[in-house]
């Protein structure tokens, strides 16, 4: 099942639970920009909750899918890799 095929199920489940959300990323850009961009996933931003990361993980896994977490720096275009000096002697 493709992400596009599964999206109506995800939207329905979010709406049933009264959760505010937005479809974002390449999938959304394809529609807003009338772009032919190909993407293999659907990114969904979920409104702030008590534990949004845990909710999102359980929600994604309820469809039998694997959940991955994006760091705040990833979303803000921050540094992906850092070189740190070791502070203890070897």
C-alpha positions in Angstrom: 0.0 0.0 0.0 1.4 3.4 -1.0 1.5 6.4 1.4 -1.2 8.0 -0.9 -3.4 5.0 -0.5 -3.1 4.9 3.3 -3.6 8.7 3.8 -7.4 8.6 3.9 -7.2 6.0 6.7 -4.8 8.1 8.7 -6.9 11.3 8.2 -10.0 9.5 9.2 -8.4 8.2 12.4 -7.0 11.6 13.3 -10.4 13.2 12.8 -12.2 10.6 14.9 -9.8 11.3 17.8 -10.3 15.1 17.4 -6.6 15.7 16.7 -5.5 18.8 14.8 -3.0 18.0 12.1 -1.6 19.2 8.7 -0.2 17.2 5.9 3.2 18.7 5.1 6.4 18.0 3.2 6.9 16.8 -0.3 3.5 15.1 -0.5 1.7 18.3 0.4 3.9 20.5 -1.8 3.0 18.3 -4.8 -0.6 19.5 -4.5 -0.1 23.1 -3.4 2.5 23.8 -6.1 1.0 21.5 -8.8 4.4 19.9 -8.8 5.2 16.4 -10.1 7.6 15.8 -7.2 7.9 12.1 -6.3 8.0 11.2 -2.6 7.9 7.8 -0.8 6.3 9.1 2.4 3.7 11.4 3.9 4.7 13.9 6.5 2.0 14.9 9.1 2.5 17.6 11.6 0.4 17.0 14.8 -0.8 19.7 17.1 1.0 20.1 20.4 -0.1 17.6 23.1 1.1 16.4 26.4 3.4 13.8 24.8 3.3 14.4 21.0 6.3 12.1 20.3 4.9 9.1 22.1 1.4 9.7 20.6 2.9 9.9 17.1 4.9 6.8 17.6 1.9 4.8 18.8 -0.3 6.2 16.1 2.1 5.3 13.3 2.7 1.8 14.7 -1.1 1.2 14.9 -1.0 1.0 11.1 1.8 -1.6 11.3 4.5 0.9 10.2 7.8 1.9 11.7 8.1 5.3 13.4 11.2 7.5 13.1 11.8 10.7 15.1 13.0 14.0 13.5 15.1 16.2 15.8 14.2 19.8 16.2 17.5 20.7 14.5 16.4 18.7 11.4 13.2 20.6 11.1 14.9 24.0 11.6 17.7 23.2 9.1 20.3 22.8 11.9 23.5 21.0 11.9 23.1 17.3 11.1 26.6 16.2 12.2 29.0 17.7 14.8 32.6 17.0 15.6 33.2 17.2 19.3 36.5 17.3 21.2 36.8 14.5 23.7 37.1 16.1 27.2 38.6 13.1 29.0 42.2 11.9 28.5 42.6 8.5 26.8 
